[in-house]
Amino acid sequence: MIIKTADYIGSYPKESSCPQTANPEYAFVGRSNVGKSSLINALTGYSKLAKVSSTPGKTQMINIFKINNMWHLVDLPGYGYAKISKTKRKQWERMIEDYMRFRKPLQAVFVLIDASIPPQKIDLEFVDQLGVYQVPFVLVFTKLDKTKASARTKNIEAFKKSMMEHWEELPQIFVTSSKKKDGIEPLRAFIQELNEQYYELINP
């Protein structure tokens, strides 16, 4: 898939505020500072589409972008950010939960996992909750360039092993580096495949 246009639609404080659309929607979410903005920028080819910051918690609303006038990319707030009040954190959690459960155009959630560190309980709990909500999702391991191949392979395998304690099968998995652009093209191809399936269903 060649991405020719990426337009900012808006930022919304809750799912019910998001605009109605017939376009398929794909949400990107992960633990704070997982490299989400960098991945979105690498995926779209627009270096400043999502705001990259060394400070976690930069994304605080549901940010929606229209890609190629065909589909929506949704940048969700990171979960697990500790340096905010409990009230604010609860608001973020509710915002994400409501979006996942009730957003009708949502076709899949791309859950970003930091491959440079061992499995985190909060990530495992998040994907388990997506299972409860019956929301389709894939795993996108990030930061391949931040650690040695042996270490990241160990971390990824450990995450998969932990998931299999609760899941009968694993979702689709992508392994990426935003800096080196590794794994970016397979991600684009996967979204293109989902788009084709979506439009075949609504336009048989």
Summary of the structure (lengths in Angstrom):
residues: 204
radius of gyration: 16.2
end to end distance: 21.8
largest distance: 48.9
contacts: 616
relative contact order: 0.17
helix: 39%
strand: 23%
